[in-house]
Each structure stands twice: as structure tokens, then as C-alpha cells.
Amino acid sequence: MPELQPYRRILALIRFDATDGVTAEKALLLARLNRAQLDFLHLIEPDGALDGGYARSGTEAAARALEAASLRRLNFLAAQLGAGETGCNAVYGPPRQAFQRHVAAWQPDLVVVGEPSDYVDGPHDVLVLSAARPPRRGRWRDLLMGLFGARPLLRVHTMFWRG
């Protein structure tokens, strides 16, 4: 059986949602264990209000401003984790195309994401960290939990597959 090679480049897809902390920490841990380069990527989906009502130069300026703001947030996240060597990138545009362009340019061995996405496939491995769905225990239990405002505990499960 061939020996597995350590990862050289790890890409963490950051969405600025509840899974960011776990995604960034897991990616950083794997990067340190493998002595790999780490890159944070935030994809900014086009906004109809932004793209629809402004002159072309205004749209491009607004997109660059959104990218700059995302970069500040990514750099802050990297600094919080003590990962000053992490590359940070923010791209405004259709997520699938932006992701594919970044992957083609940077060529990661592993992509770490917080939630499954239909566009993260490619020649790299993918690690998906996602919240487990609570087991279905019946309608009465759900109704009573809803009435009393109780929420099921959040558990983090990981899925991993080789590309």
C-alpha cells in the first residue's frame, strides 16, 4: 500500500458564520501537523442590489470595498488564532467560478469547509465539518421542546474523503 504524503497546502473556506471558528482551528491544526501552508478564502456572492443600481465603476469600487472588508476580518481571525503566516483572500463573484480560479492558482492538497458545498470538489481532498442533525424522536417531543424553548445540543461531526 502506498504511503500517504503529508499535505503541503491547506485551504480553509471561511463563510463568516457559526462554523468559522471550528473550520479555521481545524485547518490550522492540520497545517501545523503537516508543516503545510495555510490559506483562508472568503467568497463574496454577488449582491443584486449592489450590481443592479450603480454605474459600472461604482459596482467595481463597491466590490473592492467588500473584498477589503473581508480581508480585514480574515486577517483578524488569523491573528486571533496566532496564525500570522496564514494567507488571506477574499473574492467577489460567483462562488463556483471564484473557488475554481483560486484552487487552480493555489493548488491546495486539502480543502476544509464548515458545511458541504456543491463546488468544493476537485483534485484535492476535502474535510467537511458540519453540525449533526438531531435524531428524530417523535412529534410530541419536538412539540414540547418547541413550547418550552429548549434546543437540542449542537454536536460537531466530521466527514472526510480523498479526492
Phi, psi and omega in degrees: 000131181293147180282138178287136179273145177291154178289140178257326182224127181238130180248127176251122178272111184258128183248000186056054175226193186293339183270358184300317182300312181294317180299311182294317180295316180295317179297318179295317178300313180296322178296318180290320179296325182264358186053047184255160172283143180242140181225128173263136179230128173243126179260125181257111181289142177302141181253124181302322179292323180288318183279342188268329191248004185244160172294158185307315181294327178293322179294315180295320178295319179294321178297318178295323177294320177296318178297318179296319179295319178295321178297321177298317179294318179295317178296322177296317178298315179298319179295320178300324182274355183072033182244062183295340180277359183286134173280141181237132181221139175229132184229126176268128178151182178301127188303316183300311182293319180297318179297313182296322177296316181295317179295320179296322181283319187265333178053065178287155174272332183220138174242127179251125180230153180278326180227149179300141177228149181280353183248009182271002179288160181162197183279013183246165172281156180230132174244118181252122176254120182217155179286136178286148175277137180294146179296145180282116185244009177119155184287325181294317179299314179298319180296314180294319178297321179294321180294322183266003176073017179280145178239144176293151179293146178271125176242142180259126175244153179243146172236141184218134173216152179270133181280000000 
